[in-house]
Amino acid sequence: MKNTTEQLVGSVQRPAKRKTLRGHIVEIVSDSGEGAQKAGQTFGAISAKMGNGVWTVEIIPADIQPPARTKESASGIRIRLGSNIVTNAGNEADLVVAFNEVVPYARIEQKAFREGTLFLIESKWAEDKSESIRNSYAKAIDDFRQRGYVIYEIPMEKECLKWVANPKQGKNMWVLGLLCNIYQRELELASSQVKHTFRKKSQAVVDSNLKLLNAGYEWAEENLDFQFEIPSPKMEQELVVMNGNEALSFGVVAAGIELCSMYPITPATSTTHHLAEYIENAGGIVHQAEDEIAAIGFAIGSAYAGKTAVTITSGPGLALKTEFIGLAVMAEVPLVIIDVQRGGPSTGLPTKVEQSDLLAVLYGQPGDTPKVVLAASTIEECFQFVILARKIAEAFRTPVILLSDANLGTGVQPFPRPTIQPDWFSGPIDQSPWKESVGPYAWDKQTGLSRRPIPGQPGGEYTLTGLAHSEAGKVTYEPELNQHSSAMRSRKLAAFGRTLKPPVVHGDQEGDLLLVGWGSTRGAIEEAVDEARELGGKVSSVHLRFLSPMEPGLKDIFQRFKKVKTVELNYSDDLNDPLITPENRRYAQLAWLLRASTLVDIDCFSNVQGQPMRPGRILQMISKELNL
C-alpha cells in the first residue's frame, strides 16, 4: 500500500485497486463554511454529465455560524451515483470525506454510515498544537475503527499548502480532485465544471482552484490503493442537471410568469436567487418585499391586473400569507404559491426536510377556501408543475399551491432537457370590450367557472373585495347568495377533478400491501417496493400528485389490497407509545385525508427526523408487515 493508513480491525477488507459497481453513496462533511457543499455539487454535476444517475442531499446546520469542530457545525453533502436513474439519497454511505474527526459524529447519530464505510479523514489534527485536539483525534480514529469503518488518514491541508497560502480557500477543490480520481471522473470535464462553478470570480481564483483539482487527482493516483468505476449507459437524449429550487425557477420563466414576489426564507430562498439572475432577460422581475404578507399582496395585485404572479415561501411564510390566500380565493384571483417545506412547527428545523404543511395548505385559512394543491415528486416535476400550476390558476381563476420540500429543493438530479412548447405560455391580456350584461362573477352553474375581467377592458371595471359578494361583485350578506357563491367556488374543484385520471399503481394491481405517498418520498418508496417484490412480497405503491382535488379512483384501488399504508415525512403517533390508543391516535397528514375521503381504514408510517426517507427503512417496515 502506498498510503500511510494503519491496518484495519477484524475482518473488514480493503477494496481492490479498481472495482466496477452499479452505484455508490459519497458524503463530504466539514465545518460550516469550508466548501463541502460546493465540492459535492460540482462532483454531482460532473457525474451527471458523464451519464450517471445522480441524487444529492445537502447537510446544512441550523445555526448560521455554529462553533467549529462541533457536531452542530457539521455541514456537507451526500451524493448518490448510479449506473441507472437515481431517485433518492439511498441508505448508508459507502465513502466519506471528513475535514475533521468531530463532524462525522453528527452523521453517525443519524445512522448515515455502516460497517465497511470508507473514511477519508484530514490527518492534520493528529499533530495539532493543542493537546486536547490531538487526543480528540486519536480517540475518534480508534472509535471509528471499532465501529468497523475503513480509515484512510489524508494530509489534505499539507498538500494544499503546496499550492495556496490559505488551505481553507481551496481544500474543497483538492477533495474534488481526490474524488474524481477515485471514481474515474474525466479530468477535462471536471476542469470545465470548476470553471463554471467559479465563473463569477477572477481568473486567478479559477486558476488556483484548477491547480488544487489537479493536485488532489494526482495525489489520489499516487497514494490510494482503490478506485471505483460506475458505468453509465449511452445517453440517447440531452440532459440538464439542476436541483429542485433551480428547476422551480426555470419553471417560472417557462410558464411565462413575469413577476415573482417573495421574502427570503430557508429553504426556498435559493429559488429566487437563481431566478433573479435571468428573469429580466425574459421581461420579468423578482420583487423582494418587506415581509411575507407584503409579498403575496404584491403578487395578488399583479394577478388582478392581468399578470398571473408567483410567490415562493416555506411553512412559516405560508402561515403569514394566510389572510391574503383567503382574499385570492374569495376574489377568485389566479395566483401561484410555491411552498418549499421544511421542519416545523415555528422555526422548527429550518434546514431539514419535512412534509408537514399539507393540512395547513388545505385548511389553514378561516372559512371555506377551496384551492388546487399539487405536489412535485421529482426535480423534473418541479419544473413542469410550475407551468401546470399557472395554467390551472388562470383556467379556473383560483390560487394554486405547489408543494416542494427541502429534499427536492437541494437535491441535484439530471433529467431530459425540456423542449419549449407554445402552450406553456398564456396568451395576451384580453382587452376587448366587456359585455355589460355579464357580471364579473357570472358563475356557470355546472362548473362554477366565470370569465375574468381585466382592469382596462372597456366596461370590465369591477370592485375586487374580500367580502361576500354577488355575481355582480357587489357586497352582500344575503344567506342564499353566500351559500350559492360558496358552492360555485367549490364546484370549480369538482370541475377540475373531472379532468384528472386515476394514479398509476407501481407494481401489481392487487396484493397484500399498498403504500401511498406524495412529494419527495416517491423514489425511496418505489425502490423499497421493488426490493420487497424481489423477496416475494405482494406489495405495490401509488404516488399522488394532486392533493386537492384528489385523483379519482382511489377507493377502488385501495379495495384491491388487504392493507393500505401511507409513507410520509410528518408526525404520527405510534400505537406502541404510552397512552396511545386506536381512538386517540394522530395519523400522518395524507393518511388523515385519505381516511376521511375514502372511509378506508388506512394506516401510516412516518417520522419527523428531518432526514429524507430511506428505502432501507421502508423495506424494513414492509418486511415486518408481510413477514418477509
VEXLO-54024 format. One record per residue (C-alpha): x, y, z. Coordinates in nm, 3 decimals, m for minus. Each point is the difference from the previous one (the first is absolute). Layout:
N
SITE         x         y         z
SITE         X         Y         Z
...
END
This chain:
628
SITE         x         y         z
SITE     0.000     0.000     0.000
SITE     0.121     0.348    m0.086
SITE    m0.195     0.189     0.266
SITE     0.102     0.020     0.365
SITE    m0.330    m0.123     0.140
SITE     0.011    m0.249     0.283
SITE    m0.142    m0.349    m0.044
SITE    m0.365    m0.080     0.065
SITE    m0.168    m0.166     0.292
SITE    m0.158    m0.343    m0.041
SITE    m0.108    m0.146    m0.333
SITE    m0.070     0.325    m0.189
SITE     0.186    m0.015    m0.332
SITE     0.141     0.286    m0.205
SITE    m0.140     0.019    m0.355
SITE     0.199    m0.102    m0.304
SITE     0.172     0.279    m0.196
SITE    m0.278     0.017    m0.259
SITE    m0.351    m0.128     0.058
SITE    m0.304     0.034    m0.226
SITE    m0.325     0.083     0.180
SITE    m0.357     0.079    m0.095
SITE    m0.023     0.274     0.260
SITE     0.167     0.171     0.296
SITE    m0.085     0.259     0.263
SITE     0.255     0.268     0.090
SITE    m0.013     0.258     0.279
SITE     0.220     0.304     0.057
SITE    m0.027     0.144     0.352
SITE     0.179     0.302     0.141
SITE    m0.044     0.298     0.225
SITE    m0.244     0.257    m0.134
SITE     0.164     0.228    m0.256
SITE     0.271    m0.238    m0.126
SITE    m0.160    m0.056    m0.339
SITE    m0.103    m0.364     0.032
SITE    m0.333     0.068    m0.171
SITE     0.160     0.177    m0.294
SITE     0.240    m0.293    m0.048
SITE    m0.286    m0.249     0.014
SITE    m0.226     0.197    m0.232
SITE     0.282     0.027    m0.252
SITE     0.079    m0.371     0.033
SITE    m0.367    m0.084    m0.051
SITE    m0.021     0.220    m0.310
SITE     0.313    m0.161    m0.147
SITE    m0.141    m0.347     0.062
SITE    m0.337     0.088    m0.152
SITE     0.169     0.141    m0.310
SITE     0.187    m0.331    m0.033
SITE    m0.338    m0.173    m0.017
SITE    m0.033    m0.134     0.353
SITE    m0.319     0.020     0.197
SITE     0.049     0.249     0.284
SITE    m0.185     0.118     0.308
SITE     0.146     0.240     0.254
SITE    m0.116     0.112     0.344
SITE     0.156     0.296     0.178
SITE     0.093    m0.029     0.367
SITE    m0.064     0.345     0.141
SITE     0.042     0.107     0.365
SITE    m0.291     0.185     0.159
SITE     0.218     0.282     0.135
SITE     0.146     0.261    m0.234
SITE     0.352    m0.023     0.147
SITE     0.023    m0.286     0.251
SITE     0.324    m0.056     0.196
SITE     0.266    m0.186    m0.201
SITE     0.090    m0.360     0.081
SITE    m0.338    m0.079     0.152
SITE    m0.277    m0.235    m0.107
SITE    m0.223     0.305    m0.038
SITE     0.242     0.138    m0.260
SITE    m0.029    m0.305    m0.226
SITE    m0.061     0.121    m0.354
SITE     0.034    m0.180    m0.328
SITE    m0.170    m0.203    m0.264
SITE    m0.094    m0.354    m0.099
SITE     0.040    m0.108    m0.362
SITE    m0.152    m0.325    m0.121
SITE     0.128    m0.126    m0.335
SITE    m0.145    m0.278    m0.213
SITE     0.031    m0.170    m0.335
SITE    m0.371     0.062    m0.051
SITE    m0.248     0.265     0.114
SITE     0.037     0.089     0.369
SITE    m0.318     0.122     0.171
SITE     0.100     0.043     0.364
SITE     0.294     0.041     0.237
SITE     0.023    m0.370     0.086
SITE     0.098    m0.163     0.327
SITE     0.340    m0.001     0.175
SITE     0.296     0.171    m0.166
SITE     0.277    m0.205    m0.160
SITE     0.272     0.266     0.017
SITE     0.040     0.309     0.216
SITE     0.245     0.289    m0.025
SITE     0.025     0.176     0.338
SITE     0.184     0.329     0.058
SITE     0.035    m0.076     0.373
SITE    m0.077    m0.285     0.240
SITE    m0.293     0.168     0.179
SITE    m0.249     0.077    m0.277
SITE    m0.054    m0.367    m0.103
SITE    m0.166    m0.062     0.337
SITE    m0.300     0.209    m0.107
SITE    m0.045    m0.242    m0.289
SITE     0.071    m0.306     0.216
SITE    m0.288     0.105     0.225
SITE    m0.219     0.000    m0.311
SITE     0.119    m0.352    m0.091
SITE     0.150     0.128    m0.325
SITE     0.292    m0.250    m0.005
SITE     0.046    m0.377     0.024
SITE     0.271    m0.247     0.082
SITE     0.242     0.012    m0.293
SITE    m0.066     0.365    m0.088
SITE     0.324     0.153    m0.130
SITE     0.111     0.297     0.213
SITE     0.238     0.248    m0.163
SITE     0.082     0.238     0.283
SITE     0.221     0.308     0.026
SITE     0.313    m0.102     0.194
SITE     0.125     0.348     0.104
SITE    m0.174    m0.031     0.336
SITE     0.235    m0.277     0.109
SITE     0.279     0.259     0.020
SITE    m0.203     0.299     0.122
SITE     0.169     0.227     0.254
SITE    m0.292    m0.057     0.238
SITE     0.034    m0.315     0.207
SITE    m0.378    m0.026     0.042
SITE    m0.048     0.004    m0.378
SITE     0.271    m0.261    m0.050
SITE    m0.166    m0.219     0.262
SITE    m0.344     0.056    m0.154
SITE     0.132    m0.106    m0.339
SITE     0.172    m0.313     0.133
SITE    m0.308    m0.101     0.198
SITE    m0.230     0.051    m0.301
SITE     0.225    m0.200    m0.235
SITE     0.001    m0.287     0.248
SITE    m0.378     0.022     0.036
SITE    m0.050     0.003    m0.378
SITE     0.207    m0.317    m0.030
SITE    m0.201    m0.166     0.273
SITE    m0.316     0.080    m0.195
SITE     0.147    m0.181    m0.301
SITE     0.070     0.300    m0.219
SITE     0.294    m0.024    m0.242
SITE     0.233     0.287     0.095
SITE     0.223     0.195    m0.238
SITE     0.179     0.294     0.160
SITE     0.052     0.261    m0.272
SITE     0.240     0.299     0.023
SITE    m0.245     0.239    m0.168
SITE     0.126     0.328     0.145
SITE     0.365    m0.095    m0.039
SITE    m0.052    m0.073    m0.369
SITE    m0.207     0.315    m0.058
SITE     0.273     0.216     0.155
SITE     0.219    m0.093    m0.293
SITE    m0.234     0.203    m0.222
SITE    m0.177     0.260     0.213
SITE     0.085     0.204     0.308
SITE    m0.339    m0.056     0.161
SITE    m0.121    m0.362    m0.030
SITE    m0.349     0.098     0.115
SITE    m0.035     0.170    m0.337
SITE     0.037    m0.303    m0.219
SITE     0.010    m0.318     0.205
SITE    m0.342    m0.084    m0.139
SITE     0.133     0.006    m0.357
SITE     0.294    m0.221     0.099
SITE    m0.257    m0.244     0.142
SITE    m0.196     0.027    m0.325
SITE     0.312    m0.108    m0.190
SITE     0.045    m0.287     0.245
SITE    m0.356    m0.121    m0.065
SITE     0.035     0.043    m0.375
SITE     0.294    m0.241     0.007
SITE    m0.171    m0.248     0.230
SITE    m0.311    m0.012    m0.221
SITE     0.183     0.040    m0.331
SITE    m0.162     0.328    m0.095
SITE     0.133     0.165    m0.316
SITE     0.251     0.263     0.109
SITE    m0.068     0.220    m0.303
SITE    m0.371     0.000     0.079
SITE     0.078     0.066     0.368
SITE     0.216     0.297    m0.096
SITE    m0.279     0.139    m0.216
SITE    m0.248    m0.035     0.287
SITE     0.236     0.173     0.243
SITE     0.031     0.289    m0.245
SITE    m0.379     0.019    m0.009
SITE    m0.024    m0.014     0.380
SITE     0.238     0.297     0.037
SITE    m0.111     0.185    m0.315
SITE    m0.074     0.317     0.196
SITE     0.340     0.005     0.169
SITE     0.329     0.137    m0.128
SITE     0.224    m0.204    m0.230
SITE     0.250    m0.033     0.284
SITE    m0.263    m0.170     0.216
SITE    m0.098    m0.234    m0.286
SITE     0.364    m0.091    m0.066
SITE     0.067    m0.066     0.370
SITE    m0.296    m0.236     0.027
SITE     0.099    m0.183    m0.317
SITE     0.349    m0.059     0.145
SITE    m0.155    m0.142     0.318
SITE    m0.235    m0.220    m0.203
SITE     0.294    m0.149    m0.190
SITE     0.210    m0.035     0.315
SITE    m0.274    m0.196     0.178
SITE    m0.044    m0.223    m0.304
SITE     0.374    m0.072    m0.025
SITE     0.038    m0.061     0.374
SITE    m0.278    m0.260    m0.007
SITE     0.158    m0.171    m0.301
SITE     0.333    m0.028     0.176
SITE    m0.111    m0.079     0.355
SITE    m0.338    m0.176     0.012
SITE    m0.033    m0.374    m0.056
SITE    m0.357     0.001    m0.132
SITE    m0.216     0.143    m0.277
SITE    m0.360    m0.053    m0.105
SITE    m0.158     0.000    m0.340
SITE    m0.373     0.058    m0.037
SITE    m0.091    m0.061    m0.365
SITE    m0.256     0.228    m0.157
SITE    m0.239    m0.093    m0.278
SITE     0.031     0.167    m0.336
SITE    m0.203     0.321     0.013
SITE    m0.268     0.000    m0.269
SITE    m0.121     0.351     0.080
SITE     0.149     0.319     0.132
SITE    m0.031     0.044     0.375
SITE     0.000     0.300     0.231
SITE     0.130    m0.012     0.356
SITE    m0.146     0.214     0.277
SITE    m0.154    m0.005     0.345
SITE    m0.369     0.036     0.072
SITE     0.015     0.369     0.090
SITE     0.178     0.075    m0.328
SITE    m0.262    m0.207    m0.183
SITE    m0.276     0.204     0.166
SITE     0.162     0.324    m0.112
SITE     0.037    m0.122    m0.358
SITE    m0.363    m0.111     0.017
SITE    m0.107     0.353     0.096
SITE     0.154     0.141    m0.317
SITE    m0.118    m0.291    m0.215
SITE    m0.355     0.062     0.125
SITE     0.014     0.358    m0.124
SITE    m0.030     0.137     0.354
SITE     0.148     0.349    m0.001
SITE    m0.009     0.081     0.371
SITE     0.131    m0.188     0.303
SITE    m0.067     0.178     0.329
SITE     0.174    m0.149     0.301
SITE     0.160     0.045     0.339
SITE     0.315    m0.206     0.079
SITE    m0.059    m0.321     0.194
SITE     0.191    m0.328     0.028
SITE    m0.008    m0.232    m0.196
SITE    m0.188     0.188    m0.275
SITE     0.225     0.304    m0.039
SITE     0.242    m0.148    m0.253
SITE    m0.292    m0.034    m0.244
SITE    m0.034     0.376    m0.022
SITE     0.378     0.057     0.007
SITE     0.030    m0.218    m0.308
SITE    m0.306     0.156    m0.163
SITE     0.133     0.351     0.058
SITE     0.307    m0.080    m0.212
SITE    m0.193    m0.022    m0.325
SITE    m0.374     0.082     0.030
SITE     0.064     0.354    m0.126
SITE     0.123    m0.153    m0.326
SITE    m0.351    m0.143    m0.037
SITE    m0.170     0.328     0.079
SITE    m0.078    m0.075     0.364
SITE     0.109     0.110     0.345
SITE     0.063    m0.143     0.345
SITE    m0.149     0.229     0.266
SITE     0.137    m0.040     0.354
SITE    m0.272     0.131     0.227
SITE     0.045     0.125     0.356
SITE    m0.171    m0.311     0.142
SITE    m0.197    m0.310    m0.098
SITE    m0.336     0.177     0.019
SITE     0.110     0.277    m0.232
SITE     0.147    m0.257    m0.241
SITE    m0.330    m0.178    m0.061
SITE    m0.191     0.329    m0.005
SITE     0.229     0.126    m0.275
SITE    m0.051    m0.324    m0.194
SITE    m0.379     0.021     0.030
SITE     0.009     0.357    m0.126
SITE     0.196    m0.107    m0.306
SITE    m0.238    m0.291    m0.066
SITE    m0.306     0.226     0.037
SITE     0.152     0.226    m0.267
SITE     0.026    m0.296    m0.238
SITE     0.352    m0.131     0.063
SITE    m0.020    m0.325     0.196
SITE     0.282     0.009     0.257
SITE     0.179    m0.245     0.226
SITE     0.100     0.035     0.362
SITE     0.250    m0.248     0.145
SITE     0.035    m0.086     0.368
SITE     0.028    m0.271     0.265
SITE    m0.223    m0.101     0.291
SITE     0.031     0.302     0.234
SITE    m0.036     0.234    m0.298
SITE    m0.306    m0.191    m0.115
SITE    m0.157     0.059     0.341
SITE     0.049     0.376    m0.039
SITE    m0.160    m0.009    m0.345
SITE    m0.318    m0.157     0.139
SITE    m0.229     0.303    m0.018
SITE     0.104     0.093    m0.351
SITE    m0.049    m0.359    m0.121
SITE    m0.358     0.032     0.123
SITE    m0.033     0.327    m0.196
SITE     0.125    m0.167    m0.320
SITE    m0.254    m0.282     0.045
SITE    m0.290     0.235     0.075
SITE     0.090     0.248    m0.275
SITE     0.083    m0.286    m0.240
SITE     0.337     0.140    m0.100
SITE     0.240    m0.239    m0.179
SITE     0.316    m0.045     0.205
SITE     0.283    m0.255     0.025
SITE     0.143    m0.064     0.348
SITE     0.306    m0.224     0.038
SITE     0.070    m0.148     0.345
SITE     0.344    m0.161     0.044
SITE    m0.080    m0.183     0.323
SITE     0.233    m0.028     0.298
SITE    m0.015    m0.137     0.353
SITE    m0.236     0.164     0.248
SITE    m0.189     0.125     0.192
SITE     0.109     0.360     0.053
SITE     0.365     0.040    m0.102
SITE     0.029    m0.377     0.044
SITE     0.266    m0.159    m0.220
SITE     0.059     0.274    m0.258
SITE     0.267    m0.190    m0.195
SITE    m0.158    m0.346     0.019
SITE    m0.270    m0.176    m0.199
SITE    m0.360    m0.062     0.101
SITE    m0.340    m0.035    m0.169
SITE    m0.199     0.167     0.274
SITE    m0.179     0.280    m0.186
SITE    m0.267    m0.205    m0.176
SITE    m0.285     0.059     0.245
SITE     0.104     0.364     0.046
SITE    m0.011     0.055    m0.375
SITE    m0.344    m0.157    m0.028
SITE    m0.167     0.131     0.316
SITE     0.223     0.273     0.146
SITE    m0.225     0.291    m0.100
SITE    m0.318     0.117     0.176
SITE    m0.320    m0.110    m0.167
SITE    m0.030    m0.223    m0.303
SITE     0.291     0.060    m0.238
SITE     0.005    m0.263    m0.276
SITE     0.314     0.009    m0.210
SITE     0.207    m0.228    m0.221
SITE     0.297    m0.165     0.171
SITE     0.259    m0.213    m0.179
SITE     0.332    m0.146     0.112
SITE     0.312    m0.063    m0.207
SITE     0.163    m0.341     0.050
SITE     0.312     0.049    m0.214
SITE     0.226     0.287    m0.097
SITE    m0.136    m0.015    m0.355
SITE    m0.351     0.041     0.141
SITE     0.119     0.310     0.188
SITE     0.053     0.151    m0.343
SITE    m0.308    m0.136    m0.175
SITE    m0.245     0.062     0.284
SITE     0.061     0.376     0.011
SITE    m0.117     0.017    m0.360
SITE    m0.299    m0.218     0.087
SITE    m0.082     0.208     0.310
SITE    m0.011     0.324    m0.199
SITE    m0.230    m0.151    m0.262
SITE    m0.238    m0.139     0.264
SITE    m0.003     0.328     0.193
SITE    m0.106     0.197    m0.306
SITE    m0.242    m0.259    m0.140
SITE    m0.182    m0.042     0.332
SITE     0.057     0.352     0.138
SITE     0.140    m0.128     0.328
SITE     0.315    m0.017     0.209
SITE     0.210    m0.310    m0.066
SITE     0.249    m0.116     0.263
SITE     0.298    m0.207    m0.112
SITE     0.171    m0.200     0.276
SITE     0.369    m0.079    m0.013
SITE     0.235    m0.065     0.294
SITE     0.361     0.035     0.113
SITE     0.089    m0.344    m0.137
SITE    m0.109     0.097    m0.352
SITE     0.118     0.358     0.043
SITE     0.366    m0.087     0.057
SITE     0.010    m0.337    m0.176
SITE     0.179    m0.005    m0.335
SITE    m0.122    m0.235    m0.274
SITE     0.036    m0.016    m0.379
SITE    m0.310    m0.015    m0.219
SITE    m0.072     0.038    m0.374
SITE     0.044     0.354    m0.127
SITE    m0.352     0.145    m0.039
SITE    m0.110     0.110    m0.344
SITE    m0.182     0.332     0.010
SITE    m0.367    m0.035    m0.089
SITE    m0.218     0.292    m0.115
SITE    m0.285    m0.102     0.229
SITE     0.217     0.055     0.310
SITE    m0.065     0.372    m0.022
SITE    m0.318     0.196     0.058
SITE    m0.140     0.207    m0.283
SITE    m0.010     0.379    m0.010
SITE    m0.221     0.180     0.249
SITE    m0.357     0.024    m0.130
SITE    m0.092     0.366    m0.042
SITE    m0.308    m0.048    m0.219
SITE    m0.314     0.180     0.123
SITE    m0.179    m0.174     0.287
SITE    m0.368    m0.082    m0.050
SITE    m0.197     0.224     0.230
SITE    m0.251    m0.278     0.071
SITE     0.271    m0.236     0.136
SITE     0.103     0.036     0.363
SITE     0.363    m0.038     0.114
SITE    m0.103    m0.321     0.180
SITE    m0.256    m0.140    m0.244
SITE     0.041    m0.355     0.128
SITE    m0.091    m0.289    m0.226
SITE    m0.230    m0.210     0.218
SITE     0.143    m0.326    m0.137
SITE     0.370     0.077     0.049
SITE     0.021     0.305     0.227
SITE     0.220     0.170    m0.259
SITE    m0.026     0.363    m0.097
SITE     0.175     0.224    m0.248
SITE     0.273     0.221     0.146
SITE    m0.024     0.375    m0.059
SITE     0.332     0.183    m0.025
SITE     0.043     0.364     0.110
SITE     0.013     0.214    m0.312
SITE    m0.263    m0.196    m0.192
SITE    m0.272     0.242    m0.109
SITE    m0.301    m0.078     0.218
SITE     0.195    m0.257     0.202
SITE     0.052     0.211     0.308
SITE    m0.108    m0.166     0.325
SITE     0.066     0.014     0.371
SITE     0.237    m0.261     0.136
SITE    m0.093    m0.086     0.355
SITE     0.070    m0.258     0.267
SITE    m0.358     0.037     0.123
SITE    m0.275    m0.235    m0.105
SITE    m0.128     0.120    m0.333
SITE    m0.253    m0.062    m0.273
SITE     0.064    m0.088    m0.365
SITE     0.015     0.373    m0.065
SITE     0.283     0.036     0.253
SITE    m0.223     0.192     0.242
SITE     0.040    m0.061     0.375
SITE    m0.288    m0.206     0.131
SITE    m0.104    m0.167     0.323
SITE    m0.298    m0.186    m0.142
SITE     0.001    m0.361     0.126
SITE    m0.086    m0.163    m0.331
SITE     0.251     0.205    m0.197
SITE     0.284    m0.093     0.240
SITE    m0.101    m0.365    m0.021
SITE    m0.007     0.018    m0.380
SITE     0.336     0.176    m0.037
SITE     0.163    m0.252     0.236
SITE    m0.144    m0.283    m0.207
SITE     0.134     0.154    m0.321
SITE     0.354     0.035     0.138
SITE    m0.010    m0.360     0.114
SITE    m0.150    m0.124    m0.326
SITE     0.307     0.121    m0.187
SITE     0.199    m0.264     0.187
SITE    m0.250    m0.266    m0.100
SITE     0.019     0.118    m0.362
SITE     0.379    m0.015     0.007
SITE    m0.009    m0.339     0.170
SITE    m0.196    m0.138    m0.296
SITE     0.307     0.066    m0.218
SITE     0.228    m0.220     0.212
SITE     0.083    m0.366    m0.055
SITE     0.043    m0.271     0.268
SITE     0.360    m0.033     0.121
SITE     0.222    m0.274    m0.144
SITE     0.070    m0.296     0.230
SITE     0.370    m0.083     0.027
SITE     0.000    m0.381     0.008
SITE    m0.291    m0.243    m0.016
SITE    m0.356     0.128    m0.001
SITE    m0.087    m0.201     0.310
SITE     0.185    m0.152     0.292
SITE     0.060    m0.007     0.374
SITE     0.129     0.354     0.051
SITE    m0.031     0.332    m0.183
SITE     0.221     0.293     0.095
SITE    m0.126     0.350    m0.079
SITE     0.233     0.298    m0.012
SITE     0.028     0.357    m0.122
SITE     0.284     0.240    m0.069
SITE     0.369    m0.086     0.025
SITE    m0.050    m0.344     0.160
SITE    m0.086    m0.154    m0.337
SITE     0.347    m0.127    m0.094
SITE     0.064    m0.162     0.338
SITE    m0.345    m0.162     0.010
SITE     0.025    m0.148    m0.349
SITE     0.354    m0.127     0.059
SITE    m0.110    m0.171     0.322
SITE    m0.307    m0.149    m0.171
SITE     0.214    m0.139    m0.283
SITE     0.241    m0.161     0.249
SITE    m0.288    m0.147     0.203
SITE    m0.158    m0.143    m0.315
SITE     0.328    m0.172    m0.083
SITE    m0.022    m0.162     0.343
SITE    m0.348    m0.129    m0.083
SITE    m0.206     0.271     0.165
SITE    m0.340     0.081    m0.151
SITE     0.041     0.375     0.038
SITE    m0.062     0.292    m0.234
SITE    m0.008     0.378     0.029
SITE    m0.193     0.303    m0.120
SITE     0.136     0.353    m0.004
SITE    m0.238     0.296     0.002
SITE     0.076     0.327    m0.178
SITE    m0.337     0.169     0.048
SITE    m0.108     0.041     0.362
SITE    m0.289     0.241    m0.058
SITE    m0.198    m0.119    m0.176
SITE     0.132    m0.352     0.040
SITE     0.047    m0.228    m0.295
SITE    m0.305    m0.220    m0.068
SITE    m0.035    m0.374     0.049
SITE     0.193    m0.024     0.327
SITE    m0.262    m0.199     0.189
SITE    m0.021    m0.258    m0.279
SITE     0.380    m0.036     0.001
SITE     0.015    m0.028     0.381
SITE    m0.262    m0.274     0.010
SITE     0.222    m0.227    m0.210
SITE     0.257    m0.021     0.282
SITE    m0.026    m0.159     0.343
SITE     0.168     0.296     0.165
SITE     0.069     0.361    m0.101
SITE     0.268     0.212     0.168
SITE     0.131     0.349    m0.071
SITE     0.372     0.082     0.016
SITE     0.059     0.362     0.101
SITE     0.247     0.243     0.153
SITE    m0.234     0.146     0.261
SITE    m0.106    m0.097     0.348
SITE    m0.222    m0.292     0.101
SITE    m0.042    m0.182     0.331
SITE     0.140    m0.350     0.041
SITE    m0.261    m0.238     0.138
SITE     0.270    m0.151     0.224
SITE     0.063     0.334     0.174
SITE    m0.137     0.069     0.351
SITE    m0.358     0.129     0.015
SITE    m0.057    m0.051    m0.375
SITE    m0.309    m0.197    m0.099
SITE    m0.179    m0.059    m0.332
SITE    m0.252     0.261     0.112
SITE     0.240     0.286     0.084
SITE     0.277    m0.076    m0.245
SITE     0.109     0.288    m0.224
SITE     0.053    m0.113    m0.359
SITE     0.243     0.138    m0.256
SITE    m0.151     0.276    m0.210
SITE    m0.069    m0.181    m0.327
SITE    m0.130    m0.300     0.193
SITE    m0.239     0.230     0.184
SITE    m0.128     0.140    m0.329
SITE    m0.034    m0.338    m0.169
SITE    m0.184    m0.153     0.296
SITE    m0.248     0.289    m0.013
SITE    m0.049    m0.006    m0.378
SITE    m0.013    m0.378    m0.061
SITE    m0.120    m0.136     0.338
SITE     0.269    m0.268    m0.038
SITE     0.194    m0.099     0.314
SITE     0.336     0.139    m0.112
SITE     0.311    m0.037     0.216
SITE     0.311     0.221    m0.015
SITE     0.378    m0.020     0.029
SITE     0.166     0.334     0.063
SITE     0.270     0.188     0.186
SITE     0.120     0.356     0.059
SITE     0.373    m0.065     0.039
SITE     0.086     0.267    m0.256
SITE     0.160    m0.249    m0.238
SITE    m0.112    m0.122    m0.344
SITE    m0.190    m0.329     0.016
SITE     0.239    m0.291    m0.058
SITE    m0.101    m0.299    m0.212
SITE     0.163    m0.236     0.253
SITE    m0.222     0.124     0.279
SITE    m0.312    m0.036    m0.213
SITE     0.112    m0.353    m0.097
SITE     0.033    m0.090     0.368
SITE    m0.357     0.117     0.056
SITE    m0.126    m0.200    m0.299
SITE     0.187    m0.309     0.115
SITE    m0.158     0.027     0.344
SITE    m0.348     0.047    m0.145
SITE     0.032    m0.295    m0.240
SITE     0.230    m0.226     0.206
SITE     0.261    m0.009    m0.277
END
